[in-house]
Amino acid sequence: MTEQPPAGGPPADSPVMLAILAGRAWEARLNTALRAHGLSLRHLGALGHLAGTPGLSYTDLARRARVTVQSMHATVGTLTELGAVREPGGGRGRAALLEV
């Protein structure tokens, strides 16, 4: 009798599982490469959004990344320290307009 895959999920050799495993391996390699520069996928995503739409606020950027505004402040803070992002014209009581 042949062994049946566990109920509720695709077999380990299915195209879906192979794609998931390949994606995880690629993500791990990318994270390792980014970590060498003090970055993460979240940082890379924020940079991509800002490169595509300069002038986003923290709120807009957080909404696009589906994270809290507070979390995005930390992400952008790291990018600012690294010199990848700047905040021209922002200030207390005014919307930050972030750009790469």
C-alpha positions in Angstrom: 0.0 0.0 0.0 1.3 3.5 -0.8 1.7 6.1 1.8 -0.9 8.8 1.6 -0.1 12.5 2.3 -1.5 14.0 5.5 -5.0 15.3 5.2 -5.5 19.0 4.9 -2.4 19.9 2.9 -0.7 19.3 -0.5 1.8 16.5 -0.8 5.5 17.5 -0.3 6.3 17.0 -3.9 3.4 19.1 -5.3 4.2 22.1 -7.4 2.6 24.4 -4.8 4.9 23.0 -2.0 7.9 23.2 -4.2 7.1 26.9 -5.0 6.7 27.6 -1.3 10.0 25.9 -0.4 11.8 27.7 -3.2 10.3 31.1 -2.1 11.4 30.5 1.5 14.9 29.6 0.4 15.1 32.7 -1.8 13.8 34.9 1.1 16.4 33.5 3.5 19.2 34.3 1.0 17.9 37.8 0.4 17.6 38.4 4.2 21.2 37.3 4.7 22.4 39.6 2.0 20.3 42.5 3.3 21.4 41.9 6.9 25.0 42.5 5.8 24.0 46.1 5.1 21.8 46.6 8.2 18.6 46.1 6.2 15.6 43.8 6.2 12.8 43.0 3.7 10.7 45.6 5.5 13.3 48.2 4.8 13.6 47.1 1.2 9.8 47.3 0.8 9.7 50.8 2.3 12.4 52.0 -0.1 10.5 50.5 -3.0 7.3 52.4 -2.0 9.2 55.6 -1.6 11.1 55.2 -4.8 7.8 54.7 -6.7 5.9 57.5 -4.9 8.2 60.1 -3.4 6.7 62.4 -0.8 4.7 59.7 1.1 3.9 60.4 4.7 4.6 57.9 7.5 0.9 57.2 7.6 0.7 56.5 3.8 3.8 54.4 3.9 2.6 52.4 6.9 -0.8 51.8 5.2 0.9 50.5 2.1 3.2 48.2 4.1 0.3 47.1 6.3 2.1 48.0 9.5 1.5 50.5 12.3 2.7 54.1 12.0 4.9 53.5 15.0 6.5 50.6 13.4 7.1 52.6 10.2 8.7 55.3 12.2 11.3 52.8 13.4 11.8 51.4 9.9 12.3 54.9 8.4 14.5 55.9 11.4 16.9 53.1 10.5 16.8 54.1 6.8 17.4 57.7 7.7 20.4 56.7 9.9 21.8 54.8 6.9 21.4 57.8 4.7 18.9 56.1 2.4 15.8 58.2 3.2 15.4 61.9 4.0 12.5 63.9 5.3 12.6 67.4 3.7 10.1 69.9 5.0 8.7 67.6 7.8 8.5 68.9 11.3 6.4 69.1 14.4 2.7 69.3 13.5 3.4 68.9 9.8 3.2 65.8 7.6 6.5 64.2 6.8 7.2 64.0 3.1 9.7 61.1 2.8 11.9 60.4 -0.1 14.8 58.1 -1.1 
